[in-house]
Amino acid sequence: MKMRRRKATKPARLKKGDTIGIVAPAWSFDIGNFKRGIDKLRKLGFKVKFDRSIFSKYWSMAGYDKERAQQINRMFADKEVKAIFCAKAGYGSIRTIPYLNKKIIKRNPKIFIGYSDITILLSYLYKTVNMVVFHGPVVSDEIHDNMNSITLDYLLQAITQPIALGELHFSSLRSLRPGKATGVLVGGNMSLFISALGTAYDIDTDNKILFLEDIGEDLEVIDNYLMHLKLSGKFRKLKGIVFGRMIDCLDYSGKRYTIRDILNDILHDAHFPIIYGFPSGHRGQGEIDVTLPFGVPVTIDADYPKLVINEAGVKR
């Protein structure tokens, strides 16, 4: 008989005056954009810490794999650091996983936040150390003085307030399959979620609400991702799916299909509610970006449509 997974550990909330550690597990980044992100975090009342190795470069990445992983290990071990933000996404996070120290991370649960390529680390932390993680902005892209004020509000509420985000309804949301269901929220970027299949940090989707988003993928690629998930059994006991905005996921075959055509085609026999267009992850200029806690119970209501976050992602 399959054992029931215990509830994920919630990290302590971030408070004014606390220290945020910055790591660079993926691409190297624009230093000017990084500095404006750091300035914004300081203006919000937080201290900031990062290793000088964050500015290293190897290929497209911010230094060698072991070096980038050691940044993460050190930030989890550092008692002064209360939250860990990523400098940039892009590519490379998967290459750090062999060098992560699971014992150190498990002993020191902290807020860990990122999206896109960082999805692979969110999956690793949730699956292997059973920790609530956060699908949200990175320092050198979304965090700055002119960032969307609603994006900032959702970020701060998610990581500084030990209260549930509650009902999330946006004009962009559409219902693809009716119904209502409750389950633990997991997921992230679709291509990276696929990358975790068959690994030690492959997410069990039984009784879960799955959030998926992506950007700039050919519809044939999206079709392949969804079929892969379907054939691997990831939809069999799923409670529901929340799709992100799927920005610039287009049909390059010459035909005139849309992303919603593909979703309806692959998921026509789905037994669970599905909503589309949730504003988290990749975004267009000026669009809002909602920080989501992965590992907490949520309710999807595709009849409204809306997503309800039933518990806070942090504790007092």
C-alpha positions as CSV (number, residue, x, y, z in Angstrom):
1,M,0.0,0.0,0.0
2,K,1.3,3.5,-0.9
3,M,2.3,5.5,2.1
4,R,0.7,8.9,2.5
5,R,3.2,11.8,2.1
6,R,3.5,14.0,5.2
7,K,2.8,17.7,4.9
8,A,5.7,19.7,3.5
9,T,7.8,21.8,5.9
10,K,7.0,25.5,5.8
11,P,9.9,27.9,6.1
12,A,9.8,30.8,8.5
13,R,8.4,34.0,7.1
14,L,10.7,36.8,6.0
15,K,10.6,39.9,8.2
16,K,11.9,43.5,7.7
17,G,15.6,43.5,8.6
18,D,16.1,39.9,7.6
19,T,18.9,38.8,5.2
20,I,18.1,37.5,1.7
21,G,20.8,35.4,0.1
22,I,21.2,35.5,-3.7
23,V,22.4,32.5,-5.7
24,A,23.0,32.1,-9.4
25,P,22.3,28.4,-10.3
26,A,21.6,29.0,-14.0
27,W,22.6,31.7,-16.6
28,S,25.0,34.5,-16.0
29,F,23.2,37.9,-15.8
30,D,23.4,41.6,-16.6
31,I,25.2,43.2,-13.6
32,G,23.3,46.5,-14.0
33,N,19.9,44.6,-13.7
34,F,21.2,42.6,-10.8
35,K,22.2,45.8,-8.9
36,R,18.8,47.4,-9.5
37,G,17.2,44.3,-8.1
38,I,19.5,44.3,-5.0
39,D,18.7,48.0,-4.5
40,K,15.0,47.3,-4.6
41,L,15.3,44.5,-2.0
42,R,17.2,46.9,0.3
43,K,14.6,49.6,-0.1
44,L,12.0,47.1,0.9
45,G,13.9,46.8,4.2
46,F,15.9,43.6,3.7
47,K,19.6,43.0,4.0
48,V,21.3,41.2,1.0
49,K,24.1,38.7,0.9
50,F,25.8,36.9,-2.0
51,D,29.2,35.3,-2.9
52,R,31.5,37.0,-5.3
53,S,31.5,33.8,-7.3
54,I,28.0,34.8,-8.4
55,F,29.7,36.9,-11.1
56,S,31.7,34.0,-12.5
57,K,31.0,32.7,-16.0
58,Y,31.3,29.3,-17.7
59,W,29.6,28.9,-21.1
60,S,26.2,30.5,-20.7
61,M,26.1,29.9,-17.0
62,A,27.2,31.8,-13.9
63,G,30.3,29.7,-13.2
64,Y,31.1,26.0,-12.9
65,D,28.4,23.5,-11.7
66,K,30.0,22.7,-8.4
67,E,30.6,26.4,-7.7
68,R,27.0,27.3,-8.3
69,A,25.8,24.4,-6.2
70,Q,28.1,25.4,-3.3
71,Q,26.5,28.9,-3.3
72,I,23.1,27.2,-2.6
73,N,24.6,24.9,0.1
74,R,26.3,27.9,1.8
75,M,23.1,30.0,1.8
76,F,21.1,27.2,3.4
77,A,23.8,26.6,6.0
78,D,24.2,30.4,6.8
79,K,22.1,31.1,9.9
80,E,21.9,34.8,9.0
81,V,20.1,34.1,5.7
82,K,16.4,33.7,6.0
83,A,15.4,33.5,2.3
84,I,17.1,32.6,-1.0
85,F,16.4,34.3,-4.2
86,C,17.9,33.4,-7.6
87,A,19.7,36.0,-9.7
88,K,18.6,34.6,-13.1
89,A,16.9,31.6,-14.7
90,G,17.7,30.5,-18.3
91,Y,19.6,27.2,-18.1
92,G,22.0,25.3,-15.9
93,S,20.1,24.6,-12.6
94,I,19.9,20.8,-13.4
95,R,23.7,20.6,-13.5
96,T,23.9,21.8,-9.8
97,I,21.8,19.0,-8.4
98,P,24.6,16.3,-8.1
99,Y,26.5,18.7,-5.8
100,L,23.7,19.9,-3.5
101,N,24.0,18.9,0.1
102,K,20.6,17.4,1.0
103,K,21.5,17.1,4.7
104,I,22.4,20.7,5.1
105,I,19.3,21.8,3.2
106,K,16.9,19.6,5.2
107,R,18.3,20.9,8.5
108,N,17.8,24.5,7.4
109,P,14.5,24.9,5.6
110,K,14.2,28.4,4.1
111,I,12.2,30.4,1.6
112,F,13.5,29.5,-1.9
113,I,12.1,31.3,-4.9
114,G,12.4,31.3,-8.7
115,Y,10.8,30.2,-11.9
116,S,11.5,28.9,-15.4
117,D,14.8,26.9,-15.2
118,I,14.6,27.2,-11.4
119,T,11.7,24.8,-11.6
120,I,14.1,21.9,-11.5
121,L,15.4,23.1,-8.1
122,L,11.9,23.7,-6.8
123,S,11.1,20.1,-7.8
124,Y,14.3,18.9,-6.1
125,L,13.6,20.8,-2.8
126,Y,10.0,19.8,-2.6
127,K,10.5,16.1,-3.4
128,T,13.8,15.3,-1.7
129,V,13.6,17.4,1.4
130,N,9.8,17.9,1.5
131,M,9.9,21.7,1.7
132,V,7.4,24.3,0.6
133,V,9.0,26.3,-2.3
134,F,7.9,29.4,-4.2
135,H,7.3,30.0,-7.9
136,G,8.1,33.6,-8.3
137,P,10.4,36.4,-9.6
138,V,14.2,36.4,-10.0
139,V,16.4,39.3,-9.0
140,S,17.9,40.5,-12.3
141,D,14.6,40.4,-14.3
142,E,11.5,41.1,-12.3
143,I,12.7,42.9,-9.2
144,H,13.3,46.7,-9.6
145,D,11.8,50.1,-8.7
146,N,9.4,50.0,-11.6
147,M,8.2,46.5,-11.1
148,N,4.4,45.9,-11.3
149,S,3.0,46.9,-7.9
150,I,0.6,44.0,-7.9
151,T,3.5,41.6,-8.6
152,L,5.3,43.0,-5.6
153,D,2.3,42.8,-3.3
154,Y,1.8,39.1,-4.2
155,L,5.5,38.4,-3.6
156,L,5.6,40.0,-0.2
157,Q,2.4,38.5,0.9
158,A,3.5,35.0,-0.1
159,I,6.9,35.2,1.8
160,T,6.3,37.6,4.6
161,Q,2.7,36.8,5.8
162,P,1.7,33.6,7.5
163,I,-1.8,33.8,6.0
164,A,-3.2,32.1,2.9
165,L,-3.3,34.1,-0.3
166,G,-6.9,33.1,-0.6
167,E,-9.0,33.5,-3.7
168,L,-7.2,34.4,-6.9
169,H,-9.4,35.4,-9.8
170,F,-8.1,37.2,-12.9
171,S,-9.7,38.4,-16.2
172,S,-7.2,36.3,-18.1
173,L,-8.5,33.0,-16.6
174,R,-10.5,30.7,-18.8
175,S,-12.1,27.3,-18.1
176,L,-11.1,24.4,-20.3
177,R,-12.8,21.6,-18.2
178,P,-15.5,22.4,-15.6
179,G,-15.5,21.3,-12.0
180,K,-13.9,21.9,-8.6
181,A,-11.2,20.0,-6.7
182,T,-8.7,20.4,-3.9
183,G,-5.1,19.1,-3.7
184,V,-1.6,20.1,-3.1
185,L,-0.1,22.6,-5.6
186,V,3.0,21.4,-7.6
187,G,4.6,22.1,-10.9
188,G,6.3,25.0,-12.7
189,N,7.8,25.4,-16.1
190,M,6.5,22.6,-18.4
191,S,9.8,21.7,-20.1
192,L,11.6,21.5,-16.7
193,F,8.9,19.5,-15.1
194,I,9.3,17.0,-18.0
195,S,13.1,17.0,-17.3
196,A,12.4,15.7,-13.8
197,L,10.6,12.6,-15.0
198,G,12.4,9.4,-14.0
199,T,14.7,11.1,-11.5
200,A,14.8,11.1,-7.8
201,Y,13.0,14.5,-7.8
202,D,10.2,13.4,-10.1
203,I,7.0,14.8,-8.6
204,D,4.2,12.4,-7.7
205,T,1.1,14.0,-9.1
206,D,-1.5,11.8,-7.4
207,N,-4.1,13.9,-5.7
208,K,-2.3,17.1,-6.8
209,I,-3.2,20.3,-8.5
210,L,-0.6,20.7,-11.3
211,F,0.5,24.2,-12.4
212,L,2.2,24.3,-15.8
213,E,3.5,27.2,-17.9
214,D,6.0,27.8,-20.7
215,I,7.2,30.4,-23.2
216,G,8.2,30.4,-26.9
217,E,7.6,26.7,-27.6
218,D,6.4,25.3,-30.9
219,L,3.0,23.7,-30.5
220,E,4.4,20.4,-31.6
221,V,6.8,20.6,-28.6
222,I,3.9,21.4,-26.2
223,D,1.9,18.6,-27.8
224,N,4.9,16.2,-27.1
225,Y,5.2,17.4,-23.5
226,L,1.6,16.8,-22.8
227,M,1.5,13.4,-24.4
228,H,4.7,12.5,-22.4
229,L,2.9,13.5,-19.2
230,K,-0.2,11.6,-20.2
231,L,1.5,8.4,-21.2
232,S,3.7,8.4,-18.1
233,G,0.6,8.4,-16.0
234,K,0.9,11.9,-14.5
235,F,-2.7,12.7,-15.3
236,R,-4.2,9.4,-14.0
237,K,-4.9,10.5,-10.4
238,L,-4.5,14.2,-10.9
239,K,-7.1,16.5,-9.2
240,G,-6.8,19.4,-11.7
241,I,-4.5,21.5,-13.9
242,V,-3.8,25.2,-13.9
243,F,-2.1,26.4,-17.1
244,G,-0.1,29.7,-17.1
245,R,-0.3,32.1,-20.0
246,M,1.8,30.0,-22.3
247,I,3.3,33.1,-23.9
248,D,4.3,32.8,-27.6
249,C,3.6,29.1,-27.8
250,L,2.7,29.1,-31.5
251,D,2.0,26.8,-34.4
252,Y,5.0,26.9,-36.7
253,S,3.9,24.1,-38.9
254,G,1.9,26.4,-41.3
255,K,-1.4,25.3,-39.9
256,R,-3.5,27.6,-37.8
257,Y,-3.9,25.8,-34.5
258,T,-3.7,27.5,-31.2
259,I,-2.3,26.5,-27.8
260,R,-5.9,26.0,-26.6
261,D,-6.6,23.6,-29.6
262,I,-3.7,21.5,-28.4
263,L,-4.8,21.5,-24.8
264,N,-8.3,20.5,-25.7
265,D,-7.1,17.8,-28.1
266,I,-4.7,16.1,-25.6
267,L,-7.0,16.6,-22.6
268,H,-10.4,16.0,-24.1
269,D,-10.9,12.9,-21.9
270,A,-9.7,14.6,-18.7
271,H,-11.8,13.8,-15.6
272,F,-10.6,16.8,-13.7
273,P,-11.1,20.6,-13.8
274,I,-8.7,22.7,-16.0
275,I,-8.2,26.4,-16.1
276,Y,-6.0,28.4,-18.4
277,G,-4.2,31.8,-18.4
278,F,-3.0,32.0,-14.7
279,P,-0.5,34.9,-14.4
280,S,2.5,33.3,-12.8
281,G,5.9,32.7,-14.4
282,H,6.8,34.0,-17.8
283,R,5.0,37.2,-18.6
284,G,4.6,40.0,-21.2
285,Q,5.9,43.5,-20.4
286,G,3.9,45.1,-17.6
287,E,1.9,42.0,-16.9
288,I,1.5,40.8,-13.3
289,D,3.3,37.8,-11.9
290,V,1.7,36.0,-8.9
291,T,4.1,34.2,-6.5
292,L,2.7,30.7,-5.9
293,P,3.6,28.4,-2.9
294,F,4.2,24.9,-4.1
295,G,3.5,22.2,-1.5
296,V,0.4,23.7,0.1
297,P,-3.3,22.7,-0.5
298,V,-5.2,24.8,-3.0
299,T,-8.7,24.6,-4.6
300,I,-9.2,24.9,-8.4
301,D,-12.7,26.1,-9.4
302,A,-13.0,25.9,-13.1
303,D,-16.7,27.0,-13.0
304,Y,-15.9,30.4,-11.8
305,P,-12.9,30.2,-12.8
306,K,-10.4,30.8,-10.0
307,L,-7.6,29.3,-7.9
308,V,-7.8,29.4,-4.1
309,I,-4.7,29.1,-2.0
310,N,-5.9,27.5,1.2
311,E,-2.8,27.8,3.4
312,A,0.1,30.1,3.8
313,G,3.5,29.0,2.4
314,V,5.4,30.3,5.4
315,K,5.0,30.0,9.2
316,R,5.5,32.6,11.9
